[in-house]
Amino acid sequence: MALHDAASQLGIEIEIKELRKASDVVGIDALILPGGESTAMKIASRSEDLYSEIWKEIKSGLPVLGTCAGAILLCQQDLVNAEIDRNAFGRQRQSFQSPITTTISEGSFNGVFIRAPRFTSVNCEAIAHLEQEAVGVVDGNRMALTFHPELTDDRRFHRWIIECALNQ
């Protein structure tokens, strides 16, 4: 798992907790909003009031990393100062991998884009680019990526969220 690998690289142990209901959010140090289907994720969380508690905690300063659908949710909730369009890189068969440049650590990163969203406006720090286009942003301790870093062996983005949690 990407988070365990990143924690191992940092020489620490972490506990990963799946969130299913609002009370599960209590006591967490950071959050990852994963890829998936953003509309389905919102519908599934309604019965347990999960997202309302998550948004409240993020607004209170909880560090968060949103990838793909997670980035969409962060932008839709105005938690990252950027606008985003769903599936803007195309349908499933237009999914692709491409080197991206990033300011998070040295060297390029192999971005995996699966039905990826696209930032249409960025009013915060762009930290990852596919050619000239922003594909990753940071707004304080909130990171939104339009690609899937967990599908690579490079753990720099996962180390970032762990380090944010450690520095709170």
CORJO-V167289 format. One record per pair of residues at least 12 apart in sequence whose ideal C-beta (glycine too) atoms are under 6 Angstrom apart, sorted by the first residue. I is the first residue (numbers start at 1). J is the second residue. D is the distance in whole Angstrom. If there is no record, write none. Layout:
BEGIN
i->I j->J d->D
i->I j->J d->D
END
This chain:
BEGIN
i->2 j->150 d->4
i->2 j->158 d->5
i->3 j->16 d->6
i->3 j->158 d->5
i->5 j->155 d->5
i->6 j->155 d->4
i->6 j->158 d->4
i->6 j->159 d->5
i->6 j->162 d->6
i->7 j->162 d->6
i->9 j->155 d->6
i->10 j->159 d->6
i->21 j->48 d->4
i->21 j->50 d->6
i->22 j->49 d->4
i->22 j->50 d->6
i->22 j->53 d->4
i->25 j->53 d->5
i->25 j->54 d->6
i->25 j->57 d->6
i->29 j->165 d->4
i->30 j->63 d->4
i->30 j->161 d->5
i->30 j->165 d->4
i->31 j->62 d->6
i->31 j->64 d->5
i->32 j->65 d->5
i->33 j->66 d->4
i->33 j->70 d->3
i->33 j->73 d->6
i->34 j->67 d->6
i->34 j->70 d->6
i->35 j->67 d->5
i->35 j->68 d->3
i->35 j->69 d->5
i->35 j->148 d->5
i->36 j->69 d->5
i->38 j->69 d->4
i->38 j->72 d->4
i->38 j->73 d->6
i->55 j->77 d->5
i->58 j->79 d->5
i->63 j->141 d->4
i->63 j->161 d->6
i->63 j->164 d->4
i->63 j->165 d->6
i->64 j->142 d->5
i->65 j->143 d->5
i->65 j->161 d->4
i->66 j->144 d->5
i->67 j->145 d->5
i->67 j->148 d->6
i->68 j->148 d->6
i->71 j->144 d->4
i->71 j->145 d->6
i->71 j->146 d->6
i->72 j->84 d->6
i->72 j->86 d->6
i->72 j->117 d->5
i->74 j->144 d->5
i->79 j->142 d->6
i->80 j->139 d->5
i->80 j->142 d->5
i->80 j->144 d->5
i->81 j->123 d->4
i->81 j->124 d->4
i->81 j->139 d->5
i->82 j->119 d->5
i->82 j->122 d->5
i->82 j->137 d->5
i->83 j->120 d->5
i->83 j->121 d->4
i->84 j->117 d->5
i->84 j->119 d->5
i->85 j->118 d->5
i->85 j->120 d->5
i->86 j->117 d->5
i->87 j->115 d->5
i->88 j->117 d->6
i->88 j->118 d->3
i->89 j->113 d->5
i->89 j->116 d->4
i->92 j->115 d->6
i->95 j->113 d->6
i->95 j->114 d->4
i->96 j->113 d->5
i->97 j->110 d->6
i->97 j->112 d->5
i->98 j->111 d->6
i->98 j->130 d->6
i->100 j->128 d->5
i->100 j->130 d->5
i->100 j->135 d->6
i->101 j->129 d->5
i->102 j->127 d->6
i->102 j->128 d->4
i->103 j->127 d->5
i->104 j->127 d->6
i->104 j->156 d->5
i->104 j->160 d->6
i->105 j->156 d->4
i->109 j->154 d->6
i->110 j->152 d->5
i->111 j->147 d->4
i->112 j->147 d->6
i->112 j->148 d->5
i->112 j->151 d->4
i->113 j->147 d->5
i->116 j->146 d->5
i->117 j->146 d->5
i->119 j->134 d->5
i->122 j->134 d->5
i->122 j->137 d->6
i->124 j->137 d->5
i->124 j->139 d->4
i->125 j->138 d->5
i->135 j->147 d->6
i->141 j->164 d->5
END
